[in-house]
Amino acid sequence: MTTVSLNEKQFKIMLKQTLVELFEERRDIFSAIVAEALEDIGLAEAIREGRKNDFMSKEEIQSILAG
């Protein structure tokens, strides 16, 4: 196996080329990757917001779900 060494500038260029190629050739995959990343960001934000509030007991949750 061959090891390739890249400096930061070379890495950035290669990464940009790869992303452009991915976007041009496989928009479906690129869109799925972006959508999943946005979902992850949203979930992380929801978790952060949830931690700011008081926790509810299991009974309170069951009462709400029961109507």
Contacts in CASP RR format, 6 or more apart in sequence:
PFRMAT RR
TARGET T0000
AUTHOR 0000-0000-0000
METHOD contacts of the structure
MODEL  1
MTTVSLNEKQFKIMLKQTLVELFEERRDIFSAIVAEALEDIGLAEAIREG
RKNDFMSKEEIQSILAG
6 14 0 8 1.000
19 30 0 8 1.000
22 29 0 8 1.000
22 30 0 8 1.000
23 30 0 8 1.000
END
